[in-house]
Amino acid sequence: MNTPQAPLRSRIADHWARARGWLSRAWGTDGHERHVTLMISKSTLAATACWYVSSDLWHAQSPAFAPFSAVAIMQVTVYQSLWQSLRYVAAVAAGVLVQGILGQLIGPHLITFATVTALALIIGRWRALRTEGGQVATAAMFAFSTYVTVPGHQQWAALGQIVALVLTGCAIGTVINLVLFPPLRNRTAEQALRALAHATCDVLTDIEHALTEQSLDENQTASWQRRSADLLPLAAQAQDAVTRARESLAYNPRRILRTHRRHGDFTGYRGVVNSLERVAGQVGALCRSLTYAQQDETSDTGRGGFLIAYGKLLAACCEITKRLSGVDENFLAQQTGALKQAAQGAREQLDALTEYARQAATPVLDTTRPYGTLLAEAIRLVDDLEYACQVLDQTSHEPFDR
């Protein structure tokens, strides 16, 4: 007998299962979940260290500036953190300087606040500051608040302390990002590609299991859509890693060493990342179509068989992403053979799915039903994964001494 608490227990169990799955992926794979965990851990450590320095050691009047700055500049890579720090410090220094000068010229009045705010907002439009432009006005407002609450002979010292706290926060945040699991050293172009492929494989595996076991539900498809959306930032990071790797080789004297010549220009890796980025978008569209399929109340004798065949296709696609997640430049020539076999297997499963849809008279041409969209997404999915395999195969046969 169902009780009012039964749906609540079911939802709690479902949320708990998803939370355990998230934690398992964070622990076991180098994907989005682990990146989020590392960012949270490093930001927390940086903020705590900054608070200790600014409050317990310096006894600063406004110690929160340091931890706030450390968290604000914490980025996925050390390269990004460094440039973010420079822009952030420049923005804060500009805001504090505007307040200091106008405060001395006009005094701590309402007209001063309005003038400082307007000028800070104008400076914040400077393109060089990028996303940190808004910090000019924020810093100016905090500086005004500090300026009007301290004695006149301490005003410049108080404003200077704000800049010093921001510098301290940025320095501690950058150092912690560099020392604790440094992303620039550990997430090379190859490792970024592996992480993206591994995360894609995880999503495809979960979808495949649900389809082959016929345990599809709306909560699952919603979770898969969120996870497929999380693949896009990973793809952007992989693109960025490939770009930085190529640029670093262009100006790196170590490229003359034979051990570094195999890197080439990373064209192959860029092609694979482009394919996986498109695959991420297709997985999201596929999940939306599965949601519609779950809501489709029209009975079709071939519906269950179509979804099972679809699950087998996704299993074949997962085999490709699994092998891509283990790609190693030193063994690329040996790995491409297995990749081509996996791509051939995916093509055969796509042919089997198409044939099943034809024989079972699945309404793939009915635009009000989800089957046609699912089949179209399957075709694009296999095409892009095949292209990734072909790019790596071509790369493995190209000379790298350039």
N, C-alpha and C positions, 0 to 999 in steps of 0.2 A: 504493500500500500504506500502510495506516495504521500509524503508529508510536506508542509510548507518549507521545511528546512532542506528538503532534498535538492531543489535547484541551486540553493545557496552552497550546499556542500559540493555539488558538482562543479560550480564555477570556481570555488576555492581550490578544489583538486586540480582543475584545469590550469589555473594560474600558477599553482605550485609546480606542476609538471613542466610548464614553460620556463619557470624560473630555474628549475633544476637543469633543464636543457641548456639554458643560457650560461649558467655557471659551468656546466660540463664543457661547453665549447670554449669558454674563456680559459679553462684550465688545460684543455687538451689540444687546441688548435691555435695557430697564429693568425687569427682572423679579426673581424671587427670587434667581437666581444672582448678579446684580450687587449686590443688597442684601447678600448674604452676603459677597461680595468686599470691599465697602466697609466693612462692620463689622469684618472681619478686619484690613484695612489700618489703619483708624482706631484700633482697639484696640492693634495692634502699635506704631503711632507714639506713642500716648499712654503705653503702658507704658515704651517706650524713653526718652521724654522725662522721665518720672517717675523712672526709675532714675538718669538722669544728674543730675537735680537733687538727689535724696536721697542718692546715693552719692558722686558726684564733686564736687558743690558743697557739700553740707551735711556729708558724712561721717557720716551718721546711723548709729546702732548697729544698727538694723533697717530698712534702706532698702527692703526688699521691700513694706512696708506701702503705699507710695505707688503703685507700678505695679499691685499687686493691687487697690487701691481704684479706680484708673482703669478697669481692665478690668471690674470688678464693676458699675460704674454706667453703662457704655456701653450705650445703648439705641438703638432704631431712630430715635427722634425726640429733638430737643433738649428738648421739653416733658417727656418721660418721663425723660430723663437728669437734668434739674434736680430733679424731685421724688424720683427715686431717690437722688440725691446727698444731699439734705436728710435723708431717712429713714436713709440709710446712716451719715452723720456723727452723727446723733442716737443711733443704736444703738451705734456705737463709743464715743462719748463717755459714754453711760450705762454701758457695760461697764467702761470704764477708771475712771470715777468710783467705781463700786461697789468695784472692786478697791483703789483708792487709799484710800478711807475705811476699809474693813474691814481692809486691811493695816496701817494706822496704829493701829486700835483693838485688833486681835487679834495681829498679827504674822505673819510668813511661815511659817505652820504648815499642816499637812494639814487641820485643821479650818477654817482660813481659806479654803483652796481649795474645800472642800465647800460652805461657806456662800456664798462668792462665786458659785459655779456655780449653786446653787439659786436665789439671788436674781436672778441674771442671766437664768435661764430663765423666772422669773416675769415679769420686766419685758418679756422678749421676746414674751410673749403679748399685749402691748398692741396693739390693732387698728390704731392709727395707724401703727405701724411696718410693717404688712403683711408682705411677703415678707422684709423686712430684720430681722424680729424675731430670727432665729437668730444675727445678727451680734453681738447683745449678749453672749451667752455666749462666742462665739468671741473677741471682743475682750477680754473679762474674762480668759479663759484665757491669751491671749498677754500681756496686761498682768501677770498673776501671774508668768509665766515671766520677764519682764523685771524685775519688782519684786524677785525673790529673787536676781537675779544681779548687781545693781549695789549700790554702797555706799549706806548709809542716807541720806546727805545729797544723793544724786543721784536718789533714787527718784521724787520728784514731777516732776523735770525729765525723767526718762526716760519717765514716763507721759504728760507733756505733749507730748513729742516724737512719741509714737504718734498722738495726736490731730492734731498739726500735719502729720504725713506723710499721714494720711488726708484731711485738708482739701486738702492740695496735690494728691493724686492725683485727688480728685473735681473740683477746679477745673480741672486740666489736661485731664482727660477731657472735661468739659463744654465747655471752650473749643475743643478739637479737634473735637468733634462739631458745634459751631456753625460753625467756620471751614471745615473740610474737607467739602465737599459737604453743606451744612446741610440736613437732611431737612425741617425745618419750612418752609423757604422754597421748596424745590424740589418737594416732594411734597404738593401741594395736593390737594383732593378730586378735581378733574378728572384730575390726573396719576396719582393712586393708582388711579382707575378705569381709566385707560389701561393702566397697568402690569398690573393684574389681567387685563384683557381680552387683552392681548398675550401674557401667559404662558399663558392658557387656549388661545389660538389656536395657540401653539407645540405644546402637547401634542396638540391635536386634529389638527394637520397631520401630525405624526409617525405617529399612529395611522392616519390616512387613507391615507398613503403605504404603510404596511405592509399594509393590507387590500387596497387596489387592486392592489398588486404581488404579493399573495399570498406575502409573506415574513414571516408572523407566527411568532414563537417565544416561549418562556417568559421568556427574559431580557429581551426587549423589554417584555412586559406587566408584568414586575416593575418595570422602570425607569419605565414610565408610571404605575404605582400610586404610586411614591415621588414622582414629579413632581406628580401630582394631589393628593397629601397636602400638598405644598409650596404649593399654591394657597390652602389654608385660612388660613395665617398672612397671606398677601397680602390675602385678603378681610377679615380682621380689621383689618389696617392701613388698608384703604380705608374700612371702617366708622368707624374712629377718626378718619381724616382728614375724613370728611364731618361727623362730630359736632363736631370742633374748628372746622371752617370755619363751621358754623352758629352755634356759641357765640361765635366771634370777631366775627361780624357783629352779633350781638345787643348787644355792648358796644363796638362800634367806631364812633367818630364819623364815619369816612370813608364809612359807608354812606349818608350824606345826599347824597354826591356822585353825580351821574348815572352816572358810569363804574362805580360799585360797586352800582348798584341791580339789575342783572340777575341777581345771585346768588340772590335769593329765599331760600327756606329749604332748598334742596338736596334737596327731596323726590324729584325725579326721579332724581338721582344715587344716593340711598339705595335707591330701588327697583331700579335697575340692579345695584348692588352686591349686594343681596339675591338677585337672580336669578343672578348669576355665582357667588355662594357656593353656591347649590343646584346649579348646573351643575358646580362642582368636586367635590361629593360624588357626583354622577351619573357623572362621568368615572371616579372611583375604582371605583364599582360596575360600570361598563361594562368596565373593565380586568379586574376579577375574573371577569366572565362570559367575556371573551375568553380568559382563562387556562383556564377550563373547556372552552371550545370547542376550544382547542389540544389539550387532553388527551382530548377526545371521540374515541374510536377507531371509533365507528360510522360506516360509510360512508353518505353521503347525496349523491345526485346534485345536490341544490340547495345543498349547503353552501358551495362556493366562490362560486357566484353570489350567495348571500345575503350573504356577507362583502364581496364587491365592491360590491353595492348599499348595504351599510352604510357602506362607505368613501365612496361618493358622497354619502350623507346627511351624514357628518361633514365633508366638504369644504364642503357648503352651510352647515353650522353654523359652520365656521371663517370663512366669508365674513362672517357676522354679527359674530363676535368681532373679526375684523380691522377692520371698520368701527367697532366700539365702541372699539377701541384708538386711533382717531384722532378721537374725539369732541371737538368744540370748541364751547364755549358760544356763542361769537360767530357761529357758522355752523350752529347746531343746526337751524334751520328748513330749511336746504338739505340737511342730512345725513339728516334723518329719512326723506326720500323714498327714498334709496338703502337705508336700513335696512329700510324696509317691503318693498322689492323683494327684499332678501336673505332676509327672513323668509318671504316668499311662496315663494321658491325652496326653502328648507328644508322648508316644508310639502309642496311638490310631491314632493321627494325622499322624504319620509316616506310619502306615499301610494304612491309607486312601490315602496318597500321592502315595504310591507304587501301590495301587489298581487302582488309577486314571491313573497313567502312563501306567499300563498294558492295561486297557480298552480303553484308547485313543490312544494306539499304539505310545506313545511318544518314540522317538529314543534314549532310554537310553543306548543302546549298541553301538551306533555310536560314535566312538572316536573323530570324527571331530566336534561333536556337544556338547554343554555344559550340556545337561540334565543328562547324566550318572554321571558326576562329581558332579553336584548339589545333586543328590540322594545319592551318596556315602558320601558326606560331611554331609548330613542330618542324615544319619545312625550313623556316628561317633559322631555328635553333641548330638544326643539323648542318645547314649551309655554313653558318658562321663558325661552328666548331671544326668543320672540315677545312675551312679556310685557315684557321689557326694552325692546324696540323700541316697544311701545305706550306705555310710561311716558315715554320720551323724546319721542315724538310729542306726547303731551298736554302735557308740560312746555314744548315749543317754542311752544305756542299760548297759554300762560298769561301774564297780565301779571306783570311783575317789580317794578313800582313799588309797594312795600307800606309 
